[in-house]
């Protein structure tokens, strides 16, 4: 495409469906096309091909009125750089979407106050965005999106500019809101740990294509290629994989005893339960035993030698095949090989005569030290000049003999009449306080 048109496709051959009530995470590095993809869902960026359907309705076929209704009522977006109006208060920013919908002032302010309290900003309704921290501004953006009660929430890397501690608090806030309301969410991020924590399913993108789509357990446990494997190399497997990947069929004796763990429990939680009880743990669901997990299988999942990314663990009661044991007793010594016949040493050659000695080169003479400054030649005798007589200066006048100095050039004695000088001679005489009309 680049050679034919000179352009690069930001998103190509991408197909997925988002189930109602799930958190669908699109993850990838910068430039992979994830932000372009989420903006195409509401036609903030016009797609050039393909189909986008929300509840069976084609978004690309919508006219301006239907598209405006989609953006105002059915979908809302939380942006990376907040997108708040700086001249409005927190309450007015949250109520902005309701104002566009045409809701009355008292109703929208009441609804905005409820959502502000839900995101933990109660008591800050009258502050402006410049008086809030980064995490508080992002909470305002989240409250503004929740205020319109949308069907789909779109997040375009909302927490990438926040500090780690604030980012963790906002992630827990999103998890809590999803657990309470069950709203459908499409979340864009480049942070793998954030994707594993929030997502029910993850689509990993590279160069505009989806490399792998699956649950966090499938992404970490069964990478599709080397790119995904390198992406998840540093992920702690025990924090992501569940006991479903490590459990085996339970016998009657195993199903009767042992600590119980949930099927959604992570391998780390199961390791803690098995270590505390000292026996295999039962995987229980609604009072029914699905299987058991023991310490060997759990450690094999952590090491990558068992579970979805490694060979299956051997069943209990069956030992893995081993190589046959070596026979006991002293091993027979090998017969000694006959020694090689002695070889004649090579004849000694006479040494070449040493090269003749060279005479050492004469050393350069030491540099003569020049005296600086050079000595002066003796002064020549000449005529003796008589000393100059000291100048005779008149005595300095004192205050009694010094004449008074005029105040300015052309002025007379201090008590006599003043003579005009310069421009003053050309100006007409006027007395003090008189007005001159020109």
Secondary structure, 3 states (H helix, E strand, C coil): CHHHHCCCCCCCCCCCCCCCCCEEEEECCCCCCHHHHHHHCCCCCCCCCCCCEECCEECCCCCHHHHHHHHHHHEEEECCCCCCCCCCEHHHHHCHHHHHHCCCHHHHHHHHHHHHHHCCCCCCCCCEHHHCCHHHHHHHHHHHHHHCCCCEEEEECCCCCCCHHHHHHHHHHHHHHHHHHCCEEEEEECCHHHHHHHCCEEEEEECCEEEEEECHHHHHHCCCCHHHHHHCCCCCHHHHCEHHHCCECCCHHHHHCCCEECCCCEHHHHHHHHHHHCCCEEEEECCEEEEEECHHHHHHHHHCCCHHHCCCCCCCCCCCCCCCCCCCCCCCCCCCCCCCCCCCCCCCCCCCCCCCCCCCCCCCCCCCCCCCCCCCCCCCCCCCCCCCCCCCCCCCCCCCCCCCCCCCCCCCCCCCCCCCCHHHHCCCCCCCCCCCCC
